[in-house]
Amino acid sequence: QVQLVESGGGLVQAGDSLRLSCAASALTFRLYAMGWFRQAPGKEREFVAAISRIGATSYADSVKGRFTISRDNAKNTVYLQMNSLKPEDTAVYYCAANSDLRLTLPRAGSEYAYWGQGTTVTVSS
């Protein structure tokens, strides 16, 4: 079955960087748009970034200019490079996969069929 496994989370200080990875298996990775979402304690899950099958990207306003999403189809992996981290970036980060070819850069969680278990990012001030 399809599996998405996130890694790279941790505890960092404000201003630091982290790179999250999401390794996918049991799917034709190049045919999937991929997204990153996050959920902070007591808050709803929110969109962070998405990357299309051909590498186009979309970001939430809160992370634009600080985060970069990328993909390596040869490794079946999507990345989220996070720079200039802020305490408000603290959350569990999830990657997700979308197979609907009608959607290039889906931003709604409901548009994603597969989800990872999440990796925790904690940014101290």
N, C-alpha and C positions, 0 to 999 in steps of 0.2 A: 504494500500500500504506500501511498504518497507520504513522505516524511520531510518535514522542514525542521532543521536543528540549528538554533541560534547559539552563538558563542561570542565572547569578547566583552561582556559586561563586567562591571566592577565598581569599586569605590574610588573616586577621584576628587580633586579639588577644583573649585571654580577656575575656569581659564584653561584647564587641561584638555587633552584630546583622548578619544577612544575610537577604535574601529570595531564595529560589530560585523559578524559574518553570519550568513544563513546558508547552510548546505542543504540542497534538495536532492531527493532520491525518488526513484520509481515514477518519474514523469519526464516528458520531453521538454527539458528546461527552456530551450530557446523559443518554445511556443507559448510561454507564459509571461504575462506582465507580472512584475513583482512589486510588493509594497512593504513599507515599514509603518507600523503603528505603535503607539505607546499608551500606557494607562498608568497614571499617577494614583497614589493612594487616595481613595475617596472621590475619584473623578472618573468620568466616562473615558472609554478608549477614544483616541484621536488619531487622525491621519498625520503622518510625518513626511513621507516621501514615497514616490512611485517611479518605476522605470519601465518603459515599454519594451516590447520584443526587439526593437531595433535601437534601443538606447536613449530615446527621448526621456526627459525627466520632469518631475513636478514635485513641488515642495510646499509644505505648510508655511505660512508667512512667519511663524514663530521661529523657524529654523533656517529660513532662506539666507544664504550667504555664510552660514556656519556649518551646515551638514551637506554631505555629498553622497548620493546613492550611485552605485555602479554595479556592474554585473560581469561575470566571467562565465560565458556559456560553456567553455571547455571544462570548467571545474564545477559546473552546476551550482554556482555560488553567487549570492548577491551580498553586497557590502553596504555599510552605512558608516562613512567617515564623519565623526562628530568632533568639531573643533570649537574652541571658545565656550566650553560647556558652562552652563549656569545651574544654580540650584533648582530652578524650575524645570530643568530637563530630567530631573529625577523621576524614574518610572520603570515599569517593566516594558521592555521593547519586544515587539512581536514582528516576525516577517510573515508574509502571506503571498499566496500564488493565485493568479486569475487566469483562466483559460478561455474566457469569452473574447473571441476575436473582434467583436464589435466595440470593445472597450480598449482604448489605447493606454490611457493613464487613469485607471480607476482610483477614486479617492474615498469611496465609501466602503466600510468594512463588509457590508452585505454583498458587495460585488466580488469578494474573494472566496474561493472554494476551500482553500487549504490554509492551515495556520500552524505555526510552530508553537512550542511551549513557552517561549519567552526567555529573555535574559535581563537581569536586573542591572540598572545603571543608577548609581547614587552619586550625586554631586554635592560636596560639602562646601559651605561658604567660608 
